């Protein structure tokens, strides 16, 4: 598979979450993923974008940027915002931790991303924003036949 790259910018409005995951899924489809692989990617993107909307820009709207690169059978997806950042990243990545219990969130966003993707890297600077980088290896046809 030849390398490919795309970049998407959109406002941190909740109705853009579904739009963003469909765009990334359409981009990933050139790797001919299984329905399960595609669902994993869509779920992880949804979690990352929702975190940016709810936590990154909790006091107003901002811009969310998704960049995705295909290299071989691997897709790398970066979701970033210029929002408030994460005070304590280690704590935020703990399962069931939520800074918004009043929103009935489960605090499983980062855990879901880690589970559905092959790698997850999160960088955040207080007052500057957060970057979530995820990769997923799409099994090729010979791998799928095994």
N, C-alpha and C positions, 0 to 999 in steps of 0.2 A: 504494500500500500504506500502510495506517495504521501509525503507530508502535506498537511493542510492546516490552516489557521483561521479563526474567526474571532471577532470582538463585537460585543453587544453592550450598549449602555441604555439604561432606562431609569425612570423615577422610582423611588422607593414606595410605590403604591401597592397595596396588597393584591389588586387585580392583575398586576404585572408578574406575580409569582408563577402562575400557570403558563403565561406567555413565555417566560424565560425557560422553563423546563421543556416546553415543546420545541423551542428553537434549538436548545442543546441536544435534545433527542433526535431532531432532524439532522443536525450536523453529525452526530454519532452514528446515524443509520448507514453511512457510507462504509462502515466497518462490518456491516452485516451481523449485528449482535443478535443474540437470542432475545426473546421477549423478556426473559428474566434479567438479562444484562441491561437491556434498555430500561426496564422498570427500576433497577438499582440506580442507574445514572439519574433518572428523573427524580427519584426520591431524594437522593443526596443533594441534587441541585435545589430542589424545593426546600430542604432543610436549611441550606446555606443562605438562600435568598430570604427566607422567612426570618432567620436570625438577623440579617442585615436590616430588614424593614422594622422589626419589632424592637431590637436592641440597639442597633447602630444608629438609627435615626428616630429614636423614641420621641424626640422633641420637635420634629419637623421632617420635611421631605429632603431627600438628597438623591444623589446618583449612585446606582449600583452598576458595576462593570463586571461582565463575564467575558473571559477570554478562554478559548479552547483550542488546543493543538492536537492534531493527530500525527503520530509518528509510528510507522509500522502498524502494529495491532493495538497500540496503546493510545488512549485519549487522556489528556490532562486538562482539567477544568479549574480555572481560578475565578473565584467570586470575591470581589473586593468592594469596600465602601470607604468613605471618608468621614464616617460618623464618629461617635464618642469613644470607640475602642472598648477594650475589655479590661477592667480593673485587675482582676486576678485570673489569668488565663488557665492556670493549672486547676483552680477550683471550678471554673466554668466548664471545663472538659470532663468533670466528674459526672458519671451517670446520675440522673435525677436532680442535679443541681439546677435551680432556676432562679433568676433574679426577678421574675414576674409571677409569683404564685397566684396573684389575683386574676391572671389571665387563664388559669387552669392549664398551663403548659406542663408537660411531663419532665422537661429538663433532659431530654434524650437526643437532642439534635446532633451534637457532635458524636455521640455513640452510634447513632444511625448512620452518619456519614462514614465513620470508621468501619462499620459492619458491612456496608454495601459497596465500598470502594476498596481498592488494593492498598492505597496509601492516603494519608491525610496529614497535611501540615497546616498549622494555624499560626499566624503572626498577627499581633495586635499592639498598637501603641495608644496609650491613654490620650484621648483627645484628638487622635489623628486617623483612626479607623482600623479596620480588620481585613485581613486577606486569608482566604481559605483556599488551599490548593489540594486537589484530589486527583488521583489517577486510577484508571481502570484498564486492565489488560483484557481485550476481547479475544476470546479463544478463536483460533482460525478453524477452518473446516476440518482439517485433519485432527485437531484437538477435540472437536465436538464429536467426532466419530468414535473416539475411545471410550 
